[in-house]
Amino acid sequence: MGQVWQIATAHEADLCEGLDDTEYEHLATLLNRTAEQQQLTPGVHPGYRRMPPAE
């Protein structure tokens, strides 16, 4: 899991490279608001909802 976290962090850094700190915080605020409106569970990828149950 540590390696996955490192890759995800590096990917996020690449995506947000052009944002300053204020812009990054604004983006995070907007994404959190969207997630709340969509009733997404914090910390859980929405794709997990569509996964078949474990047998």
Phi, psi and omega in degrees: 000328179300320180292321178299317179299317180298317180295316180297319179296317178296320179296316178299318179298318178296316181296324186258012184306324184276001182261140172276177185300320180295317179295319179298315179296321178297314178301314180299319179298314180295319179294321177295319178298317178297316179298318178296317181297326180275001180057042177279144178283123180304134177081003181240126179295132183299337179296337179295336179296330185266359181287142177293151181297148177291143181261000000 
